[in-house]
Amino acid sequence: MGYAEKINARVENSIVGRYFKVKERNTSFTQELRGGSVTFLTVAYILAVNAGILADTGGICPTNGACPLGPGSIGTAACDDCVANTKRSFISATAAICVIANFLMGIMGNLPLAIAPGMGLNAYFTYTVVGFFGTGMVTYQMALAAVFIEGFIFVFISVIGLRTWLTTIVPKSIWLASSAGIGAFLAFIGLQQAEGLGVVTYNGATAVGLGGCPPGYRNHQYTFSTAQLESACILSDGAAIANPANSGWTPSSNYFCESAGVMRSGQTWLGIAGGMLMAVLLAKNLKGALMVGILFVTFISWIPSSGNHAAYLGSSAGPGGQERLDYFRKVVAVPDTSYTAAQLDFSGFKTGQLWLALITFLYVDFLDCTGTLYSMANFLGLYIPNFIDKKTLQFERQLPAFCVDGVSITVGAVLGTSPVTVFVESASGIREGARTGIAALMISFWFIVSLFFTPLLASIPPYATGPALVLVGAMMVINIVKIDWANIQEAVPAFLTFIVMPLTYSIAYGVIAGIMSWIIINGSVAAWNYVSLKIWGRPDHVEEGSSWKMVRQMTFTLNADRSLQESEALHTFQDPSTRGMKDGDESPSASQAAAEVELGGKSVDTSVKP
């Protein structure tokens, strides 16, 4: 027995192993550490990205005298120094809340899920609520107060059972489509330039197009108001160029590629090579497949050579490359949250705008986090027998997981960050073998490390983690085969849920589209059936009963030979490890229990080999 096997055996039989249900979930200590590490690598980008977005609020700088003119103070020594210190505090605050939230998820929820400030929520917090350098509805400090209150509300509705009840009334097909939609969402993120391969970029005519171009072929977007339109560009020798007077404007990360440069980026091709390496290793069921691919791309991208066309660091890497190299060379950074922590201001609740922000935070974060939690639980259910109760559709330690979410939001507000949520990138760790809260503790550990080694971890290029997101997204879409596509009443809402998520870059909007379309379609069919029942009477295949009972049978029965119960059974979660078993049959062994999915009469094994 090797050293790793001895450690796994000791942990499995210890009080720690029993608490985290290591044996019951057919996992091992080293497998959990590996899965947690892979999840961390796929979410590590949040350290730099979240800080970059939140820094656009200016933090406390517009109100502490450093930037008294808001955006008009940019360029002054006092304002720039304050903003730089604020951005460093945002990095530390992001890492700190990730340490606390993931530790709580591991201990209380026993789930291998990563929690961090949510993408989308941070953008709403920055550009809509606070505005660029405080030009929005309320100040940065007031917005933090709204987030603080939101966390307490989340805990309250979780404890009284309202959150669980609201999720149980959502049709099963919507949750299944949510899981698949999140997979497509993940793949879309992994293909884009900001957090992925850069294969998909902006296109003015079609919204998206084929990218993968080097920096010299990129045309960035600029955002300005209608009043600034006339001064945005000027003519120079008959050609339109950007007005030099607007040199303070900074391009967004969105760009479109000139046709001559499409798919000529060394960074994109290095990322694709890493993705193919991951796929081959996954096909051979090798341990650490995703981690190997991520590290392979990362180490090559860290070579700051002029001959390295896939470099992420150095002047040859394009705009920002030299700054990244200078930051990378620091290696160690002392954490500091003095510019963001304990900045709450509750005076804004005297106005309606902050209440509006609070309500928006609540419903978007509720749908986003709840949808992700259920989708990740559904994905875990492919590997863990009976993880989800077939009758109630609730998963193990559901209430503690909901409470961790709420508590983390409140603590995050105290530290100075936007609302936190469960990250869909958790699926990468689950695919790598994460099954218990030990993986979440491993994520927490790595964020502790990142508090001091942020320069290194923030230098992992997006085209290293992007391929992992694409591969995990492909695996999550498998849940879509459980939807009854022959039934239009279920198929249309499920499809809208699936397609709206990636196209609007929002899990919440996808869930809303699915629920609303389900209500409209099935409500209209029910009304039609009610009128039909009153005019022509009860059809032969409908059992005698009250008008509501007969209408319900007519609405949810697909044909005369299929009863309501049979129709509902199509959408009931079925544990892959027991599919095809008869009553009284013994369950398969733990090593065989994970995730058989039927496709075209064949059985596909998606288990992770111990």
Summary of the structure (lengths in Angstrom):
residues: 610
radius of gyration: 25.7
end to end distance: 14.3
largest distance: 84.4
contacts: 2171
relative contact order: 0.17
helix: 60%
strand: 6%
